[in-house]
């Protein structure tokens, strides 16, 4: 009896979580011109309209570029920060570590407003670069957390062995440390990309006029009307934000497996 | 291959001195062991030679080259680590080839030398395996092959056997010594295991608290320790407080438990100027006989067996003689071991006794 209850409530929880997503995906293939039930036929119509909507294409490109750059910058900084914190004795390393993680703990709205006020204070105008920096700030903790954990698992004596065999510290990093760190670097990059791609709160505050990312574009479109295009766009977003990490995890697992056969 | 010379090297970590001024001359081709309990400075010294730590003061020479300021990757040393430290993402062959690649050895020669090194450690069939697929002993052999394939000037071994289980450790010990003799490389071996140290070394360096206690031939150090620490650390010893004395014109020491023991002038010289004197008796140099055994020319005392610790061929006895507890290691006789509570005749030769002095 007890088990049935647990099973039943579990199913309800999952339904509550995934049904709306399923509905969006389902409706995106609906031929009806209103983005709602009943479904009148199967069609790619909204996807085609989506592909022809220049504003959305532009937003999509912006999001991809933003996500990509965020991932690269965040990962580079994150790897360097982790190396410094784990491999070297940095004064106040605990404090620095906490500071790097802090953006996760601070509510995003607070962070967003704070950065905006700070930029105003410095009389720096909003720009794509500032938006990018904002994204880097709150994707960095994820990269640092993942990379640091992996780095602690890489024994120092492996690096020492490489150096004793004639590799310079830089060669040691690229030939030994980085390949061993690869799964974490890769995972960190994906985290950074998906978080940036998904983000709306910070982006709304930071984006300069005229620049839209996919989430802010959807938000803007919702204010006017609920077009079936949004369903199609939602499906594409779901495909990206679920598919990319899944693909990434699979690749990361392959790398890790190869190393520990 | 080169001689190694340490000239007054010192290592301080803040206020703590890990290695006090230390000088050593290690001849070319010798197998040198740093032996001591953990925290004695042996690994610190090895890491300074390796270039993984900078000495606070002093000079390190390999051949006639001072290497203090040479970074580790230019020192041309082979290091074998306690936990193997193989590169997990590279095959065995790539692991061994790593040092050769960084020395720009052409591909064909590289492949030949990797093969030879793997043959030397008797694992040529594992060339394409990954480290995780190998057993601990195999990994350690590969680590050794990787270190020696580059023909380093000196081979440094940091407790290379301690991660292996007991049987394997003894096999590897023999193997390591065979390979070292075959290629004749100057080797510095760090261990806290005295049987490894005694069995393998040409030169034994016993360390304690960041200082060298004694340097020399392992057998000499075992039979003639120069300090109380060495006497206590190596083997099982009975160490009695003693005072210098003379009886019937013969020099010796006087103790509470066994009275006067005559000693050679070489032993007596060790006590000159010492604040405290001790008489050292190795546990295996004392023999227990039945109380009614016929007398011989040895020093003979009566004792009582307090505990018997049966160890196979050997039996360790704890025997009380005149209020002092002695440890005795004897072979198991044909008529069995002594019993607890038994009164026995305790015998030893004064020539087997050693004196050690200690400064205040």
Interface residues (C-beta under 8 A of the other chain):
Chain A: X155 X157 X158 X160 X161 X162 X163 X164 X165 X166 X167 X168 X169 X171 X176 X179 X180 X258 X259 X260 X261
Chain B: X50 X51 X52 X71 X72 X73 X74 X75 X76 X77 X78 X79 X81 X82 X83 X85 X86 X87 X88 X89 X98 X99 X102 X103 X130 X132 X133 X143 X146 X147 X150
